[in-house]
């Protein structure tokens, strides 16, 4: 996979993507970023993760399932390998114009999977608020999408001189989305009956420092809304 992905990235013309990312207030969609041959490497790891999906429900906000970094490290280390690929990180640095860094090892949300597998699974409009002292960038990669779900998002919502613009996107398998978490207001519309949607999410930051209070708030959010208290606070040991 590594050699194939490196070849794909080396063939992409970055200039137009960098310009589009800035014009769209630090937001970019790259359709068909990964071919099916590489996606299959991820998809073949999914069945063994079914037993560690943490279901969560917050009234009037979100409903769905999540698999944390720690479970991925134990059962599907391919995701960790992808997250830390130097040439992929350099690609993201070129796009964003920022010296992006991987999140610290104790961040359960560094890389994770979102599962929409039950009718009504969704998340309401929100920002990916950064509790780190620098910026946080979110990267989404579509893995499975047999659904009517849409990623709806608003550009320029916090821009003082631009009118807010609302768009809708189907996150097809292989589609890559990159955005500044503090700028993009977004949601995922509810899942229908007999539908399924699985997305890989990656976080990168410009400063890995976080205050103690901010760390507590970040961990509580991840425990309640995503991975459960055991995953976030007990940090399961990696099986080797």
Backbone torsions as a table, in degrees:
resi	resn	phi	psi	omega
1	UNK	NA	-41.9	-174.6
2	UNK	-58.2	-46.2	-178.1
3	UNK	-65.7	-40.8	179.7
4	UNK	-63.8	-44.0	179.6
5	UNK	-66.1	-39.6	179.1
6	UNK	-61.9	-39.1	177.6
7	UNK	-65.5	-39.4	179.4
8	UNK	-63.8	-46.7	-178.3
9	UNK	-65.1	-37.2	-179.2
10	UNK	-68.9	-19.9	-179.2
11	UNK	-90.2	-7.6	-177.3
12	UNK	-84.6	132.1	175.3
13	UNK	-81.8	115.9	-171.0
14	UNK	-81.6	-27.8	-171.6
15	UNK	-55.6	-50.4	-177.4
16	UNK	-68.1	-34.2	179.3
17	UNK	-68.5	-40.4	178.2
18	UNK	-62.6	-42.4	179.2
19	UNK	-65.2	-43.4	-179.2
20	UNK	-65.3	-38.1	178.4
21	UNK	-59.7	-43.5	-179.3
22	UNK	-73.0	-42.1	-179.9
23	UNK	-61.0	-35.3	-178.6
24	UNK	-91.3	27.5	175.0
25	UNK	58.3	48.1	177.5
26	UNK	64.2	56.6	177.6
27	UNK	-147.9	138.7	-178.4
28	UNK	-152.3	139.9	173.5
29	UNK	-118.9	130.4	174.5
30	UNK	-119.8	103.0	178.9
31	UNK	-69.6	147.8	176.1
32	UNK	53.3	38.9	179.8
33	UNK	-63.1	-43.4	178.7
34	UNK	-113.4	134.3	175.5
35	UNK	-75.1	164.5	-177.9
36	UNK	-59.8	-32.5	-178.7
37	UNK	-60.2	-37.8	178.0
38	UNK	-80.9	-38.6	178.0
39	UNK	-56.7	-36.3	-178.4
40	UNK	-60.0	-29.2	176.7
41	UNK	-62.4	-37.7	177.0
42	UNK	-75.1	-45.9	-172.8
43	UNK	-63.6	-34.6	179.7
44	UNK	-66.7	-17.2	177.6
45	UNK	-87.1	-10.7	-172.3
46	UNK	-68.8	-43.4	-176.3
47	UNK	-55.7	-35.9	-177.7
48	UNK	-74.5	-5.1	179.4
49	UNK	-97.3	-6.9	-175.2
50	UNK	-57.7	-33.7	-175.8
51	UNK	-75.6	-12.8	-176.9
52	UNK	-113.8	12.5	175.8
53	UNK	-69.7	126.5	176.9
54	UNK	-97.6	114.9	178.6
55	UNK	-82.4	140.0	-179.1
56	UNK	-139.7	150.3	179.9
57	UNK	-147.7	121.0	174.2
58	UNK	-122.0	111.6	-176.6
59	UNK	-51.6	135.8	177.6
60	UNK	65.2	14.5	177.8
61	UNK	-134.8	-58.4	-176.1
62	UNK	-156.0	157.4	175.2
63	UNK	-153.0	129.9	-179.1
64	UNK	169.4	-166.1	179.1
65	UNK	-129.3	155.2	-178.3
66	UNK	-145.3	150.1	172.8
67	UNK	-124.2	125.0	-173.6
68	UNK	-81.5	167.8	173.6
69	UNK	-51.2	-42.5	-175.2
70	UNK	-65.2	-41.8	177.8
71	UNK	-67.2	-37.6	177.5
72	UNK	-64.9	-40.4	178.6
73	UNK	-61.2	-37.3	-178.8
74	UNK	-74.4	-42.5	-167.7
75	UNK	-110.0	-22.5	-176.6
76	UNK	-148.3	70.4	-175.3
77	UNK	-63.9	-8.4	176.5
78	UNK	-57.7	-34.1	-178.7
79	UNK	-68.4	-37.8	175.7
80	UNK	-64.5	-42.2	179.1
81	UNK	-60.1	-44.3	179.2
82	UNK	-63.0	-45.7	-178.7
83	UNK	-57.0	-37.8	-173.5
84	UNK	-97.2	6.0	-179.9
85	UNK	-59.8	120.2	-177.4
86	UNK	-58.3	-40.9	-176.6
87	UNK	-74.5	-25.7	173.8
88	UNK	-72.0	-42.7	177.3
89	UNK	-62.9	-40.8	177.2
90	UNK	-63.3	-37.2	176.4
91	UNK	-60.1	-45.9	179.4
92	UNK	-66.2	-36.0	176.5
93	UNK	-63.3	-40.1	178.2
94	UNK	-64.1	-43.9	-178.5
95	UNK	-63.1	-48.3	-173.1
96	UNK	-83.7	-21.8	-174.8
97	UNK	73.1	17.9	-179.5
98	UNK	-119.7	152.0	176.8
99	UNK	-84.0	75.1	-174.2
100	UNK	-66.8	148.8	179.5
101	UNK	-130.1	146.8	171.2
102	UNK	-63.7	151.7	176.2
103	UNK	-69.1	158.3	176.8
104	UNK	-58.9	157.3	-175.4
105	UNK	-63.4	-20.7	-178.2
106	UNK	-94.6	15.7	176.1
107	UNK	-96.7	107.9	-176.7
108	UNK	-65.1	-16.4	-175.8
109	UNK	-100.8	6.7	-179.2
110	UNK	-52.0	-47.0	172.8
111	UNK	-147.7	138.9	-173.2
112	UNK	-158.8	168.3	175.1
113	UNK	-114.9	137.9	173.3
114	UNK	-105.7	127.5	-179.6
115	UNK	-113.0	121.9	170.4
116	UNK	-111.7	102.6	-171.5
117	UNK	-131.3	-8.1	179.2
118	UNK	-120.7	144.7	-179.7
119	UNK	-52.5	134.3	179.3
120	UNK	91.0	-6.0	175.8
121	UNK	-57.9	134.9	-174.5
122	UNK	-170.8	176.4	165.2
123	UNK	-145.5	136.6	-179.4
124	UNK	-76.3	172.7	-179.1
125	UNK	-55.7	136.8	-179.2
126	UNK	-164.4	166.5	167.4
127	UNK	-104.2	152.2	170.6
128	UNK	-85.8	75.8	-173.0
129	UNK	-60.0	133.2	178.7
130	UNK	-90.5	127.2	172.7
131	UNK	-98.1	-3.5	174.4
132	UNK	-77.5	163.4	-176.8
133	UNK	-74.6	-18.5	176.0
134	UNK	-106.0	-153.4	179.5
135	UNK	-88.4	154.9	174.4
136	UNK	-121.7	129.7	176.9
137	UNK	-113.8	134.5	178.7
138	UNK	-101.9	136.7	174.2
139	UNK	-121.4	125.7	177.4
140	UNK	-113.7	138.2	176.5
141	UNK	-130.2	117.9	178.1
142	UNK	-69.3	130.6	178.0
143	UNK	-111.1	-49.8	179.7
144	UNK	-133.6	133.0	176.0
145	UNK	-148.3	86.2	171.1
146	UNK	-109.7	65.5	-170.5
147	UNK	-150.8	170.6	173.4
148	UNK	-101.9	7.1	-179.4
149	UNK	-62.1	146.4	174.9
150	UNK	-126.9	140.9	167.0
151	UNK	-86.7	106.2	178.4
152	UNK	-99.2	136.8	-175.0
153	UNK	-147.4	156.2	-179.9
154	UNK	-120.6	125.5	176.3
155	UNK	-95.9	148.5	174.3
156	UNK	67.0	18.8	-177.0
157	UNK	-62.1	-31.6	179.6
158	UNK	-106.0	11.5	-179.4
159	UNK	-86.9	123.4	-174.1
160	UNK	-68.6	-21.3	-174.4
161	UNK	-117.2	16.6	-179.6
162	UNK	-130.5	145.2	175.2
163	UNK	-78.0	138.2	178.6
164	UNK	-63.6	134.6	179.2
165	UNK	-121.9	131.6	-176.9
166	UNK	-108.6	134.0	-179.0
167	UNK	-132.6	167.8	179.5
168	UNK	-136.4	137.7	-173.8
169	UNK	-139.1	134.7	168.3
170	UNK	-89.0	123.0	-177.2
171	UNK	-87.7	79.5	-178.5
172	UNK	-65.6	153.8	175.9
173	UNK	-54.6	130.1	-178.8
174	UNK	94.5	-10.8	178.7
175	UNK	-79.1	134.6	179.7
176	UNK	-111.2	134.6	176.9
177	UNK	-125.2	132.2	-179.8
178	UNK	-128.3	131.3	178.5
179	UNK	-158.3	158.0	173.1
180	UNK	-76.2	116.4	-173.8
181	UNK	-62.0	-25.3	-179.3
182	UNK	-87.2	-1.9	-177.6
183	UNK	-113.0	-31.6	-173.7
184	UNK	-91.5	117.6	174.9
185	UNK	-91.5	120.0	-169.9
186	UNK	-150.0	163.6	177.3
187	UNK	-152.3	168.5	172.0
188	UNK	-120.8	125.5	-177.1
189	UNK	-71.9	157.5	-172.2
190	UNK	-61.6	144.3	176.7
191	UNK	-74.7	142.8	177.3
192	UNK	-89.1	-177.5	179.8
193	UNK	-72.0	139.2	179.0
194	UNK	58.1	36.6	177.9
195	UNK	-117.6	164.4	-179.7
196	UNK	-151.2	140.6	178.8
197	UNK	-147.2	125.3	179.4
198	UNK	-129.7	129.0	-175.3
199	UNK	-130.3	136.6	171.4
200	UNK	-90.2	130.2	176.4
201	UNK	-117.6	137.5	179.3
202	UNK	-126.3	142.2	176.1
203	UNK	-117.9	135.9	171.6
204	UNK	-133.0	149.5	-174.5
205	UNK	-131.8	166.0	176.9
206	UNK	-100.3	-9.9	177.8
207	UNK	-149.9	123.4	-175.1
208	UNK	-87.8	4.8	179.4
209	UNK	-85.5	144.2	178.8
210	UNK	-148.4	134.8	178.5
211	UNK	-66.5	159.9	-177.8
212	UNK	-61.5	-42.2	179.8
213	UNK	-67.0	-43.0	178.2
214	UNK	-62.7	-38.0	177.2
215	UNK	-62.8	-41.6	178.8
216	UNK	-62.3	-45.2	179.7
217	UNK	-63.7	-43.1	179.9
218	UNK	-62.4	-44.6	179.7
219	UNK	-65.7	-40.0	178.8
220	UNK	-64.3	-40.8	177.6
221	UNK	-61.5	-45.5	179.9
222	UNK	-65.4	-37.6	-179.1
223	UNK	-68.1	-43.2	-175.9
224	UNK	-80.0	-42.6	-169.7
225	UNK	-96.8	-12.0	-173.5
226	UNK	-135.0	-65.1	-162.1
227	UNK	-111.2	-11.3	-176.8
228	UNK	90.0	155.7	-175.1
229	UNK	-66.9	-36.3	-178.1
230	UNK	-62.6	-43.7	-178.7
231	UNK	-66.5	-41.8	-172.7
232	UNK	-78.2	-42.2	-171.5
233	UNK	-99.5	-24.7	179.2
234	UNK	-93.8	-20.6	175.2
235	UNK	48.4	79.7	-176.7
236	UNK	-53.0	144.6	177.9
237	UNK	-71.3	148.1	179.6
238	UNK	-82.8	128.7	176.8
239	UNK	-78.2	134.4	-178.7
240	UNK	-122.8	NA	NA
